[in-house]
Each structure stands twice: as structure tokens, then as C-alpha cells.
Amino acid sequence: MSVDKERHNYLLKRYTDKTCTQEELRELFAIIKQGESKDDLLAFMDETYKSSEINADVHQVDWDNVYTNITGGKAAKPVQTNTWIKYMVAAMLLLITGYGLWTLQRPQQQHQQVAAKKDVKAGGNKAVLTLANGSQITLDNAGKGIIRKENGIAIDKAGDGLLVYEAANDKQVAAVQSNDVPYNTLATPRAGQYHLVLPDGSNVWLNAASSITYPVAFADKTRRVTLSGEAYFEVAKDKTKPFIVQTADAEVKVLGTHFNVMAYPDDKVKETTLLEGAVQVAHLSHQQILKPGQQALFQAGVDQLQIKEIDAEDVIAWKNGLFLFDNHTIDDVMKQIERWYDLEIEYAGAKPQMSFTGVIPRNSNVSKVLHVLELTGGVRFEISGDKIIVKTIRKH
């Protein structure tokens, strides 16, 4: 069916005013699912977002840019359709709360703002580079340009949050390969993230509290790196040199592909998620080749490898500047907040037995994020120093 722009805008206005009937809500979501109304929807969101008083103190979100990041600037594939709808609905609901999306089924409750003795800003581009000789460079304090050379390989801080390894010519690479290859380590603190371009041109995005160790040139028959924490990889294709990501509990082998590895030491379950291409995941006695849209889950010391189908785009929402929760437990949500804002989490009494579904920009102050969580009802937060205290609200 064709979408009438006037009718579409009428439904959007009714939705943001919270006056939509159930029939109108179903009609609006049916229009969104058609996928033909993206431009009108983005224009409406921008206009409403700019004019809304409740959003005056919230960072501007470029939804068109978010959409482009999610799809990689390409036409959406069928597997991504639901993801597009999810993000568009998320963006619409941002207009209502001013901060984030939360499921319609949960009752709205009147409550006070997050109790805070101080607010905490979002994390940013922060990392420490450890060279082969053990010396360290704090990258967020370093100026742009060549910061060091390792065996003829230039280490370039090419921009804010971007570190690039580059050789001037093939002879320099060969010279490095003929000797013992030095290894570097890039580590992000809590509340940090960084983008790394490896010597072969592969791209790595490190999430907070993560580290990756790698050679300054790939001299062996394989391109092997070691990861702790979480990273998203876009691997340069080279059929002669498989790319291997080694974690404490597993090994991921690829030739050229896009995938995400989450292997924080304090997480019970580790994950490898494939977005494009193919990877082989090896854990203890198990090996499995993943297809796009599949995720491998495993635990340290447990000789099992679980494979499940997921919306892989959701997994890299962090890379695109978003928190995305899809039926996440309070533990899952608070771990992400803990790492991104460098805060400790304390539960006052029993943990809230609830799940969260929603989207929030990661550039929001922590009080804004917690306020959105409180809108679901059943939980209350207090910021005290470098700690978030989580309290259950008992319903009468």
C-alpha cells in the first residue's frame, strides 16, 4: 500500500503526544515495516527533536548517520530489515522520553530523577600503547602524526581515536620480517574505546576495558593477535595468511570477514558473532564454522560450544555509538554501564528480577542512561561518588 505523507505525519504526531489509539499504533508500525518512509520519518524526528523542550539538554543525535553506520552505507539486506525497524522505532521513542527507548508494555510510573551527588560523562577515545621495549604512550595525550617507528614501521595517530600502522614500502616490511618481529599492545581503560588499523590493513575497534596484542608486521604464515575484552574486526582478505584471534578460552580463525569477539575475563559466557564472511571458532575439543548471523557461546573450562541465530547488527551497536539492550538482564545492562562510565556497581538488597529492551546513545551522561532504565519501573538508582547503587522498587 502507498503511504500518505499527511496521514503518516498525523500518526507520528499522535504517537509522540501519547494520544495514539491501539488501532493507530498498529497502523503506524505497519507503515514503518514497509520500509518506504525512512526519509519522512527521519525528517519528522529531527524537527520534533529540535523543537522539544525536554530534549534541550540532551546531545544531538544524527539519526541519518546512525542509520548509515548500521547499514554501512549500503542498501539494507533482508536480514537487516528487522534491525532497521528496531532502530527507527527506537529513535521515535527517544522523542517521548528525551533519552531512550523502552518497551510499551511496561507501565509508566511517576518517580523522582536519579539521585546523584555527581554526574559522570560518557567514555571516549582513550588508550595506552605499550611498545616492544615496555615503554608506554598515552594516546589521548599524544598529538596527531607519527608517534614512533618500530623496525621501520610507522605508528601514526591519524586522528582522534585512530591508530594506524604503515610501512613506506615493501622493502621495509621484508626487513621487519627477516628479523624478530616486535609486538605492541593497545589497551583501553574503562570508559575508553579506540580504532586500530593493523599492519595488513585490517580494522579493529576496541571496546572499553579491552586489550589487543599484535606484531608490527605479519611475518609468519598466519596473522595472529591476542584479545582480552571486546573488539569488532573487519579483516583484510589474504588467502595465504589466515587471521587468528586468540583469547583465553578460544581461537577464531578467518581469511577475511567482519566479526565481533567478546571475551572479558570477568564474563562467565564468551561470544563470537559473525556479520560477514566465515569464521571457525575452536574451544577445547569443539570446532564450528559460523555463518553470517550466527553466534558462538562458550564458557571457560566447559567443553561445550553453543551456536545460535541472532541479529548480528545488534551486537555491534556499541561500535555505532549506541547501547542496545534486547531482553537483557540487569546484570548485563549494568556491566556495560560499569565499563563505559568507569563506575562500580552495588546492589542494595536483592537484584531486580527484570529485563530491559531499548536503545540509548552512548554519548549520554550516566544520569540520563539511568533515568531511562528507571522509566521501566521496578528499579531505582543512586550515584554516590564512583559507585552506582541499584535498588529494587517494591510494587504495592
Order of alpha helices (4+ residues) and beta strands (2+ residues): alpha-alpha-alpha-alpha-alpha-beta-beta-beta-beta-beta-beta-beta-alpha-beta-beta-beta-beta-beta-beta-beta-beta-beta-beta-beta-beta-beta-alpha-beta-alpha-beta-beta-alpha-beta-beta
